[in-house]
């Protein structure tokens, strides 16, 4: 009987509270497949997941039976056709507003200020940003941007962030280049009076799982209500959105 490994497997290290160990192990095998390593043999899968080969082989047999993996003629494994069906089902059920709006609502709940989700439209001189989603502050005094509004890319914290992390080939003055470099270094932008006098904003980029820019999440408020403490919730919202968009 093999001795228990002194090093925990990935499944043990990231076990789901109250979950099932066998399911955690099977999922760790599926997560071992990457765009860089779409095909892997038993030894590599066992090494990458920290599982015994015998354990990995039994789990792979179950996953192969359910078509989550398939074994190729040369003995290596790859993901199976079940994922294509799941992707189709996910695409049919996915609606961006269902995942974005709850994050914006939570940001408004935590700060009491207005939250928006801005996306880049166009490139070069034609590039603008669109307020795709917006949740208003409960305060009677606030800015009055609406979902669907088209806004400039070279002013406002949301526009600056989109420009900083996308660089849609606009001619930029040296001071603009310096500001965008600072935004990239910080990972967010906060300012008062950037687009409108007495209006403050805090924006952070939202990145997809593949590292590409999806949007900017922005918190706006009157300048008198600006608080540096709002930066952390905006960054947390950007990270939360990056996990679901």
C-alpha positions as CSV (number, residue, x, y, z in Angstrom):
1,X,0.0,0.0,0.0
2,X,1.6,3.3,-1.0
3,X,2.5,5.8,1.7
4,X,0.5,9.0,1.9
5,X,2.4,11.8,0.3
6,X,4.0,14.3,2.6
7,X,2.9,17.1,0.3
8,X,-0.9,17.8,-0.1
9,X,-2.4,17.6,-3.6
10,X,-3.9,20.6,-5.2
11,X,-7.3,19.2,-4.3
12,X,-6.4,18.9,-0.6
13,X,-4.8,22.4,-0.6
14,X,-7.9,23.9,-2.1
15,X,-10.6,21.7,-0.8
16,X,-14.2,23.0,-0.8
17,X,-15.5,23.4,2.7
18,X,-18.2,20.8,3.2
19,X,-17.4,19.3,-0.2
20,X,-16.4,15.8,-1.5
21,X,-12.8,14.9,-1.7
22,X,-13.2,12.8,-4.9
23,X,-15.0,15.7,-6.7
24,X,-12.2,18.1,-5.6
25,X,-9.6,15.7,-7.0
26,X,-11.5,15.2,-10.3
27,X,-11.8,19.0,-10.7
28,X,-8.2,19.5,-10.1
29,X,-7.4,17.1,-13.0
30,X,-9.7,19.1,-15.3
31,X,-8.1,22.4,-14.2
32,X,-4.7,21.0,-15.0
33,X,-5.5,21.4,-18.7
34,X,-4.6,24.8,-20.1
35,X,-4.3,26.5,-23.5
36,X,-0.6,26.0,-23.2
37,X,-1.0,22.3,-22.3
38,X,-4.2,21.0,-23.9
39,X,-3.0,17.4,-24.1
40,X,-1.2,15.6,-21.2
41,X,-0.3,12.1,-20.2
42,X,-1.1,10.4,-17.0
43,X,2.3,11.0,-15.5
44,X,2.1,14.8,-16.2
45,X,-1.4,15.1,-14.9
46,X,-0.5,13.2,-11.7
47,X,2.6,15.5,-11.2
48,X,0.7,18.7,-11.9
49,X,-2.2,17.8,-9.4
50,X,-0.1,16.0,-6.8
51,X,-2.3,12.9,-7.1
52,X,-1.0,9.3,-7.2
53,X,-1.0,7.9,-10.7
54,X,-3.4,5.2,-9.6
55,X,-5.9,7.8,-8.2
56,X,-5.6,10.0,-11.2
57,X,-6.2,7.0,-13.5
58,X,-9.4,6.0,-11.7
59,X,-10.7,9.6,-11.8
60,X,-9.8,9.9,-15.5
61,X,-11.8,6.7,-16.2
62,X,-14.9,8.3,-14.6
63,X,-14.3,11.6,-16.4
64,X,-13.8,9.8,-19.7
65,X,-17.1,7.9,-19.2
66,X,-18.9,11.2,-18.7
67,X,-17.1,12.7,-21.8
68,X,-15.3,15.4,-19.7
69,X,-12.0,14.0,-21.0
70,X,-11.0,11.8,-23.9
71,X,-8.1,9.5,-24.3
72,X,-6.3,9.9,-27.6
73,X,-4.8,7.0,-29.6
74,X,-1.3,7.9,-28.3
75,X,-2.4,7.6,-24.7
76,X,-2.5,11.2,-23.8
77,X,-5.7,12.9,-22.5
78,X,-7.5,16.1,-23.5
79,X,-10.8,17.7,-22.6
80,X,-13.9,16.0,-24.0
81,X,-17.0,17.0,-25.9
82,X,-19.0,17.5,-22.7
83,X,-17.4,20.9,-22.3
84,X,-18.7,22.0,-25.7
85,X,-22.3,21.3,-24.5
86,X,-21.7,23.1,-21.2
87,X,-20.3,26.1,-23.0
88,X,-23.3,26.3,-25.3
89,X,-25.6,26.1,-22.2
90,X,-23.6,28.7,-20.4
91,X,-23.7,31.1,-23.4
92,X,-27.5,30.6,-23.7
93,X,-28.0,31.5,-20.1
94,X,-25.4,34.2,-19.6
95,X,-26.6,37.8,-19.6
96,X,-23.9,40.4,-18.7
97,X,-26.3,42.5,-16.6
98,X,-27.0,39.5,-14.4
99,X,-23.4,39.4,-13.2
100,X,-22.5,43.1,-13.4
101,X,-25.4,44.7,-11.7
102,X,-25.2,42.8,-8.4
103,X,-21.5,43.9,-8.1
104,X,-22.4,47.5,-8.8
105,X,-25.3,47.3,-6.3
106,X,-23.0,46.0,-3.6
107,X,-20.5,48.8,-4.4
108,X,-23.3,51.4,-4.0
109,X,-24.4,49.7,-0.8
110,X,-20.9,49.9,0.7
111,X,-20.2,53.5,-0.3
112,X,-23.5,55.2,-0.8
113,X,-22.3,56.6,-4.1
114,X,-23.1,55.9,-7.8
115,X,-21.4,53.0,-9.6
116,X,-21.1,52.4,-13.3
117,X,-19.6,50.0,-15.8
118,X,-17.9,51.7,-18.8
119,X,-16.8,50.0,-22.0
120,X,-14.6,51.2,-24.8
121,X,-16.2,51.7,-28.2
122,X,-14.3,52.3,-31.4
123,X,-10.6,53.2,-31.8
124,X,-8.4,56.0,-32.8
125,X,-10.0,59.4,-33.0
126,X,-13.5,57.8,-33.0
127,X,-12.9,56.0,-29.7
128,X,-15.5,56.8,-26.9
129,X,-16.7,55.1,-23.8
130,X,-20.2,54.0,-23.1
131,X,-21.9,53.7,-19.8
132,X,-23.2,50.2,-20.2
133,X,-24.7,49.8,-16.7
134,X,-25.3,52.2,-13.9
135,X,-26.6,52.0,-10.3
136,X,-27.5,55.4,-8.8
137,X,-26.6,56.7,-5.3
138,X,-29.5,57.0,-2.9
139,X,-28.3,60.6,-2.2
140,X,-30.4,63.3,-3.9
141,X,-27.3,65.2,-4.9
142,X,-25.3,63.2,-7.4
143,X,-24.2,63.2,-11.0
144,X,-26.9,62.1,-13.5
145,X,-25.2,59.8,-16.0
146,X,-27.5,57.1,-17.4
147,X,-26.9,53.7,-18.8
148,X,-26.4,54.1,-22.6
149,X,-24.8,57.6,-22.3
150,X,-21.7,58.1,-24.6
151,X,-18.9,59.8,-22.7
152,X,-15.4,61.1,-23.7
153,X,-12.4,58.9,-23.5
154,X,-9.9,61.6,-22.6
155,X,-11.6,62.9,-19.5
156,X,-13.2,61.5,-16.5
157,X,-11.6,58.7,-14.4
158,X,-13.4,55.9,-16.4
159,X,-12.2,57.3,-19.7
160,X,-8.6,57.7,-18.4
161,X,-8.5,54.1,-17.1
162,X,-9.9,52.7,-20.4
163,X,-7.3,54.7,-22.3
164,X,-4.5,53.7,-20.0
165,X,-5.0,50.0,-20.3
166,X,-6.1,49.8,-23.9
167,X,-4.1,52.5,-25.8
168,X,-6.4,52.8,-28.8
169,X,-3.8,54.5,-30.9
170,X,-4.6,58.1,-30.0
171,X,-2.1,60.9,-30.3
172,X,-1.2,61.8,-26.7
173,X,0.5,64.8,-25.3
174,X,3.5,64.1,-23.0
175,X,1.5,65.0,-19.9
176,X,-1.2,62.6,-20.9
177,X,1.3,59.9,-21.5
178,X,2.7,60.5,-18.0
179,X,-0.7,60.4,-16.4
180,X,-1.6,57.1,-18.1
181,X,1.7,55.6,-17.1
182,X,0.9,56.6,-13.4
183,X,-2.6,55.0,-13.7
184,X,-1.1,51.8,-15.0
185,X,1.4,51.7,-12.2
186,X,-1.3,52.4,-9.5
187,X,-3.9,50.2,-11.1
188,X,-6.7,52.8,-10.7
189,X,-7.4,56.5,-11.1
190,X,-9.0,58.9,-8.6
191,X,-9.6,62.6,-9.3
192,X,-11.9,65.5,-8.6
193,X,-13.1,67.8,-11.4
194,X,-11.5,65.7,-14.2
195,X,-14.6,65.8,-16.4
196,X,-17.0,68.0,-14.5
197,X,-16.2,70.5,-11.8
198,X,-17.1,69.4,-8.3
199,X,-17.6,65.8,-9.4
200,X,-15.2,63.2,-8.2
201,X,-14.5,59.7,-9.6
202,X,-12.6,56.5,-8.8
203,X,-12.1,54.0,-11.6
204,X,-10.3,50.7,-11.9
205,X,-9.9,48.3,-14.9
206,X,-11.8,45.1,-15.2
207,X,-9.7,42.3,-16.8
208,X,-11.1,39.1,-18.3
209,X,-9.6,35.7,-17.3
210,X,-7.3,35.9,-20.4
211,X,-5.9,39.3,-19.3
212,X,-7.7,41.4,-21.8
213,X,-9.4,44.6,-20.8
214,X,-13.2,44.2,-20.5
215,X,-14.3,47.5,-18.9
216,X,-13.8,50.1,-16.2
217,X,-15.8,50.2,-13.0
218,X,-16.3,53.7,-11.8
219,X,-17.6,55.2,-8.5
220,X,-18.8,58.9,-8.8
221,X,-19.8,61.4,-6.2
222,X,-19.8,65.1,-5.4
223,X,-16.2,66.3,-4.7
224,X,-17.3,67.1,-1.1
225,X,-18.1,63.4,-0.5
226,X,-14.9,62.0,-2.0
227,X,-13.1,59.6,0.4
228,X,-9.9,57.7,-0.2
229,X,-11.5,54.9,1.7
230,X,-13.7,54.3,-1.4
231,X,-10.7,53.2,-3.4
232,X,-10.5,49.7,-1.8
233,X,-14.2,48.9,-2.5
234,X,-13.7,50.0,-6.2
235,X,-10.7,47.7,-6.6
236,X,-12.6,44.8,-5.0
237,X,-15.5,45.4,-7.3
238,X,-13.1,45.4,-10.3
239,X,-11.6,42.1,-9.2
240,X,-15.1,40.6,-8.6
241,X,-16.2,41.6,-12.1
242,X,-13.1,40.2,-13.6
243,X,-14.1,36.7,-12.3
244,X,-17.5,36.8,-14.0
245,X,-17.3,38.8,-17.2
